[in-house]
Amino acid sequence: MALKSFINSRIHAFGHAFHGWQHVLKTQRNAWIHSMVATIVFILGLWLGLSARDWAVIVLTIAMVFTAEFINTAIEAVVDLASPVHHPLAKVGKDVGAGAVLISALAAVLVGLLILGPPLWARLVSLFGGS
């Protein structure tokens, strides 16, 4: 019976996690922007034939951005619950969470340029370059 209880609790835990994921995608416009950029990066990576190591870095980078966005959304919800009126410390909490998302997104752009830039440039030159 303990195994069945454990499995059921894991199923419920995954359900809560997917509900949180759905909430972020439904309520956060930036999550949609991250999703679109991640999709474009994924398509480019397939087209460019990235190595397994490059894919690992890309996947971790995308996960980092989404994790920051999810944590920021959680911070905003908790701050709104704890401080329904505007408070300077509530603003600090929200601003710092947003700053974390910005840092992760800027780092992701840099990683994308470093990994996708050279092979993309070479591919474009071979397609449109000439000689």
PyMOL commands that set and color helices and strands:
alter all, ss='L'
color gray80, all
select helices_A, chain A and resi 2-27+29-48+52-82+88-128
alter helices_A, ss='H'
color red, helices_A
deselect
rebuild
show_as cartoon
